[in-house]
């Protein structure tokens, strides 16, 4: 499908559901901590061999950093859009299946605050 080339801005983030995205989202939830590849593999149920390769690819993009065997998200290199995408996905994952997720029209019965304030 063609896109408006001037308006198109690809994301530096890995696609949703990929090992890269899962690792990045997990690291974003713990920005002050470093994890070993083994810890990430165990926590995220990703094969250990895939974690090392994925971390290297994320490092090439500047999205993660490491000291010795410990890896962390590279907050300084993540632009605001990337950080927002990661954060929003982490929030969505946390609340998946709650009342608001299961009832997409939950806000239909809320009063129109803009209409109420314009009448004052």
C-alpha positions in Angstrom: 0.0 0.0 0.0 1.5 3.4 -1.0 2.0 6.0 1.7 2.4 9.8 1.7 6.2 9.8 1.7 6.6 13.2 3.4 4.2 12.3 6.2 5.6 8.7 6.8 7.8 8.3 9.8 8.8 4.7 10.4 9.3 3.6 14.0 12.7 2.5 15.2 10.9 0.1 17.5 10.6 -3.6 16.7 7.2 -4.8 15.7 4.6 -5.7 18.4 4.8 -9.2 19.6 8.4 -9.8 18.5 11.1 -10.8 21.0 12.7 -7.4 20.5 9.5 -5.6 21.4 8.9 -7.8 24.4 12.4 -7.3 25.7 12.3 -3.5 25.1 8.9 -3.2 26.9 10.1 -5.2 29.8 13.3 -3.1 30.1 11.2 0.0 29.9 9.1 -1.1 32.8 12.4 -1.3 34.8 14.4 1.6 33.5 16.8 1.8 36.5 17.7 -1.9 36.4 20.0 -4.1 34.4 19.2 -7.7 33.5 21.4 -10.6 32.3 20.2 -12.3 29.1 19.4 -15.4 31.2 17.2 -13.4 33.5 15.4 -11.9 30.5 15.0 -15.3 28.8 13.5 -16.7 32.0 11.2 -13.8 32.7 9.9 -13.5 29.2 10.0 -17.2 28.3 12.2 -16.5 25.2 14.8 -19.0 24.2 18.2 -18.0 25.7 19.9 -18.1 22.3 17.4 -15.6 20.8 17.8 -13.1 23.7 21.5 -12.4 23.0 21.0 -11.9 19.3 18.0 -9.7 19.9 19.8 -7.6 22.5 22.6 -7.0 20.0 20.2 -5.8 17.3 18.5 -3.5 19.8 21.9 -2.1 20.8 22.7 -1.5 17.1 19.6 0.7 17.0 20.7 2.5 20.2 17.6 1.3 22.1 19.5 -0.7 24.8 22.9 -0.4 26.5 24.9 -2.8 28.6 27.7 -3.0 31.2 29.3 -6.3 31.4 26.6 -8.9 31.3 23.8 -6.6 32.3 21.4 -4.9 29.8 19.1 -2.0 30.3 16.9 0.3 28.2 18.7 3.3 26.7 16.3 6.0 27.8 18.5 8.8 26.5 18.5 7.4 23.0 14.8 6.6 22.9 12.9 9.5 21.4 9.7 10.7 22.9 7.5 8.9 20.3 9.3 5.6 20.9 9.1 6.0 24.7 5.4 6.8 24.4 4.7 3.8 22.3 6.6 1.5 24.7 4.8 3.1 27.7 1.4 2.9 26.2 1.8 -0.7 25.2 3.1 -1.6 28.7 0.0 0.1 30.2 -2.3 -1.7 27.7 -0.7 -5.0 28.6 -1.1 -4.3 32.3 -4.8 -3.6 32.1 -5.7 -6.1 29.4 -8.9 -7.9 30.3 -10.1 -5.4 32.9 -13.6 -3.8 32.8 -12.7 -1.0 30.4 -10.9 -3.3 28.0 -13.9 -5.7 27.9 -16.4 -2.8 27.5 -15.1 -0.5 24.7 -18.1 1.8 25.0 -17.7 2.4 28.7 -17.4 6.2 28.1 -20.7 6.5 26.1 -22.8 7.3 29.1 -20.4 9.9 30.6 -21.6 13.6 30.6 -20.1 16.0 28.0 -17.9 18.1 30.2 -17.2 20.6 27.4 -20.9 21.2 27.0 -21.4 21.7 30.7 -18.6 24.2 31.1 -19.7 26.2 28.0 -23.1 26.8 29.7 -21.6 28.4 32.7 
